[in-house]
Amino acid sequence: MNRKNRWILRRAASRSIMEDFFKKEVVPKYYPKAELISFQLKDQSSYQFKKAVRYTLELLYPNGKKEEKIVRGNVPSRHQTWEITVSDQALNYLYRHGFDQGKYQVTRPLGHYPSRRLQLYEEYPGEILSDRIKKGKGNLKKDIRLASNWTAEFHNLKAKLGRVKTLKAIREDMGHFIKNYSKHSLKIQADGKKILEHFYEAIQKQCNPKKSFLIHGDLNANNIVINKNQVGVIDFGNAWRFDPLCEIANYLVQLELITWRGEASSRLVNNLNSLFLKTYLKKTKQNHNQLAQRRIDLWKVWWMMQITAFACSIFVDTKKNRADLDKTIIKHTIPKSKAVFNL
């Protein structure tokens, strides 16, 4: 890592530097007339080459009112600066198109600062949907309808915004996946290659570039926050322009994943996924479209095989690790994917 890159990462987690930055640039622009009277930060980074920082601001207004704001800051690794660019574009677009209030929301964007490689946004209050599902907490049917309707409202905007994900890029990803499968076994590599070849042949016939619109890119229950009768979606770092039904498949598969890990019952998740899909298709007027269901099934294969590839890529071969991987991933993704193509 070069000196400039180290400095960019360090200053995002420097209390004195960031307090001065918030006082001079952020607070005057986004909280007019307020005075920053207290500033704290917590570096929540999991990786050496990127930063995720939580800033706590205490603001004082002329009328004597005090207000606390929690602000999130992201500084991606140098080769992934596009993450905060597209995330900021997506958040601002949605914030201007009705997602700043009401039932369906996004977190408030607080600017993209290219020289600092920094994106800021307010923390969205509430409870992560996946946590509620794992605990079996609250009115989950209501939560799922909120999440599904949020997604439908978003997709119905049909925003022509963001990088376009091409089939060529999908093909390139396939090559990386197949390489990763070999870290588990040659059999899984052979099965994975065969499944992906069938997938690509089928998706070429189904995917229409003219029907590509802005999608979240990583829509799953970990990025959906329930706040009473409102729902907010966070983390737009993987936003791109692509088939919206690919997004639906991702959501469904990632929720199934928690059942494979034994974190929630299959019956519960299957019922919740059925409700999510039924609500979404009705809201987007695709509930009688068999081709839409077929595309979702195909994209589910894509996401299952991607999960398999990632799990294999970080696989450390021990007897216990192999048993865990086979039980939580391989046992589910390979047979389910094969079944789509009758392999």
N, C-alpha and C positions, 0 to 999 in steps of 0.2 A: 504494500500500500504506500503510495507516494505521500510526501509531506502535506500537500494541499488537501488531499482526500482525508488524511488523518485530522487535519485542522477543521474541515467542514463537519466531520462527525463529532469531534470533541466540543466544538462551540455550541452545538445543539443541546448538549447536556451540561453546559457551564452556567451556573446560576447567575453570576455577575453579568456575563455577556447577554444572556437571554432576558434578564430583567431589564437591562438597558434597552434592548431591542423592543420589548413589549411596551415600555414606557414611551418610546419615541415614535414607533411605527404602528403597532397593532392596536393598542388601546385608543389613541386619538381617532383612528379610522373606523373601528368597529364598535367602540363604546364611547361616543362623543360626550364630552363634559365630565366623564368619570376620571377619577384619580386612582392610580395603582398604589395601594397602601401596603400590600403584602404580596409576596411572590415566593412560591415554592415549586420545586420540580422533582420528579422521580424518573430516573432512567430505567425504562422497562424493556430494554433491548435484549433480545435472545441471541443475536448474532453480532459478531465482531465488525462486520462490514456495513451494517445499517443501524439506524437509531429509531427507537420508538419512545417518545418522551411524554410524560404527563405533567402539564403545568397547572398549578392552582393559583388563580388570581383572586385577590380580594379588592373590590372596587368601591370607592366612596363617591357618591354623587352630591351635587351642591345642596340638595334638600336634606342631607344627612343620612340618606338611605345607603346601606351597605349591601353588597351583592357578591356572592362567590361564583366564579365561573371555572369550570374544568375544561382545559383546552388540550387537545391531543396534537402532537407534532410527529411527522414522519420524515425521516431522511433516508432514502433508499441507498443501496450500494451504487457505485458510480455508473456501472453499466446498465442500471435499471431506472434511470431518471425519468423515463417515460411513464413509470408507475404514478408518480405524483402529478405529472402533466395531465394524463387522462382522468385520474381521480378528481382533480380539481375541476376539469372541464365538465365531467359528469355531475358532480355535486352542484356546481353553479347552474347548470342547465335545469336540473330537477328543482332546485331551490327557486328558480324563476318561473317554473311551470307548475306551481301549486303544491309542491312537497315541503313548503316551509311551515305549513299549518294544517289543521284538520286531522283526520284519522291516519292519513298516509304521509309519512315524513322522511326526510333525510336530516342528518346533522348539519348545522349551520357552517358553511365554509368561511374560513377566516384568512384566505389568501394563499397564493403560491409564490414563493420567493426563490427564483432560479439561482441567484448568486449564492444563496445559502443551501440550495438543494432541499428546500424545506416546504412542507405543506402543513397548514394549521387548520383545525376545525374544532368546534365545540363537541364535547362528549355528549352522546345521546343518553338520557336517563332511562332507566328501566332494567329489565331482566332478560338475559339472553334466552332465546326460545329453546335452544338445545338443553339448557339447564332445567327449564321447566318441564320439558318432556322426560328427561331422565329421572326427575323427582316425581313425575306424575302429578305436577302441581297446577292448581288453578283450572280454569275452564279452557282446556286445550283445544276443543273444537272452535271456540271463539277465536283463540290465538291463531289457529291455522287459517281460518277464514280471513282474518286480518292480513296475515302474511301473503296469502294467495291473491287477495284483492289488491294489495300493494303491488305485487308483481304484475298483475294484469293492467293496472292503471299505468304503470311504468312502460310496459311493452306497447300499450295502446297509443302512447305518444309517437311511436315509430320514428324516433330521433335518428337523423342521419348525421351522427357524430361519432368520433373516435376512429381508431385504427381498424381497418377491415381485416378480419381473420379469413384467410383464403384456404381453399382446399389444398393448395400447394404446401402451406404451412402445416396443415393436418398431416399430410403425407410425410413431411420432414419429422414431425413429432413421432409418427409411427416408427420410424427408423430408430429413434432413441429408445422408445419403449421396448422394442424387440431386443435391442442390445442389453437393456437392463434385466430382461427376463432370464438371461443366461446366468445371472448371479444366483438364481434359485436352482435351476436345472435345465438341461437341454430339452427335456420333455415340455416343461412350461414354456420355454422359448418357442418350440415347434407349435404348440397349441396356440400360443399368443399370436404368432405370425399368421397362422391360418385364420384365426378369428378376425384379425385386423384386415387381412386381405378381403375377406367377405364383407366386412363393414365398409371398407372404402369403395368397393364395387357398388354396394347398395346406396351409400350416401351420395355418391356422385349423381345418381338419378333423382334423388330427393331434394338436394340442396340447390336453392335458387338465389344467386348473389343479389338479385334485385329485391329480395325479401330480407335483406340483412339490415338490422337496426341496432341501436345502442343497447347492449345488455350489461348486466352487472359484472359478469365474468367469473364470479365465485359465490353465487347465491347459495347459501346453505344456512341451516338453523343456528350456526355460530355467529352469523353476521346479521341476524334478525333480532331486534330488541323490542320487547313488549312493555308498554308503559300504560297500564290500565286499558282504556279503550282506544289507544293509539299504537301505532307500530312504526318503528324507524329501522332503516337498513343502513349498515355501515360498511366501511372498507371497500372502496371502489377501485383499488389499485390494479385490478385485472380487467377493468372495463374495456370492451372492444365492440366493434360492430359486426354482428354475426346473426345466425339463426336464433330467434328467441326461444324456440323449443329445445335447443341445446341447453339453455339455462334451466328449463324445467327439469330436464333429465338429470342435470347435475344436482339440483335440490333433492330430488327423489332418491338418487343413489347415495348421497352423503348422509341422508337420514337413515337409510337402510344400514349404513356402515355402523351406526351405534348399536344396532341389534346384533350384528356379527361379532361385535366386541363384548356382547352381553351387558350393555349399559341400559338397555330398555327392552321391553317385550316386543317380539315380532308382531304379535296381534295388534298391539297398540299402534306401532309405527305403520303397519299396513293400512289400518283404518284411517290414520291421519294423512297418509300419503294419498289415499283414494279421495279423501275430502279435499285436499289441496288441489289435486288434478281436476276433479269435477268442477270445483269453484272457478279455477283458472280458465278452463276451456269454455265454460258458460259465459264468463265475463268477457272473453276475447272472441266470442261467437264462433268457436271451433268445436263445440260439443257434439256435433254430428259429422265431424270430419275424420274419416278413418285414416286418411293419409297423415293427418297430424299425429294421431296415436302411433302410427308406424314410425314416423320420424323420431318421436320421443323414445320409442323402443330402441331404435338404432343409436341415438345419442347416449342412451343409458349404457349400451355396450362400450361406447367410446370412454365414458367416465369410469366404468368398472375396470377397463383395461389400463386406463391411466393410473388409477389407484393401485392396481397390481404392479405396474412399472415402478411407481414411487416406492412402494413397500419393498420391492426387490432391490432397488438402488441403494437403500440404506441397510440392507440385510447383512447382519454379521452371523456367519454360519456356525451355530452351536445346536445341539440337540433340542434344547428348550426353545431357542429362537425359531428354529424350523417348525417345531410343533405349533407355536403361537401363530406364525405366519400362515401356515396351512389351515389352521382352525379359523382364524379371523378374516382372512382375505381369499386365499387360493380356493378353499372349499366352496366359496360363494361365487366369486367373480367368473371363474373359468366355466363351470357348469351353466350358470345363468346366461353367459354370453353365447355359449355354444347352442343353447336352446333356441335363441332368437333365429339362428340360421339352420336349425335342425341338423347340427353337426354330430 
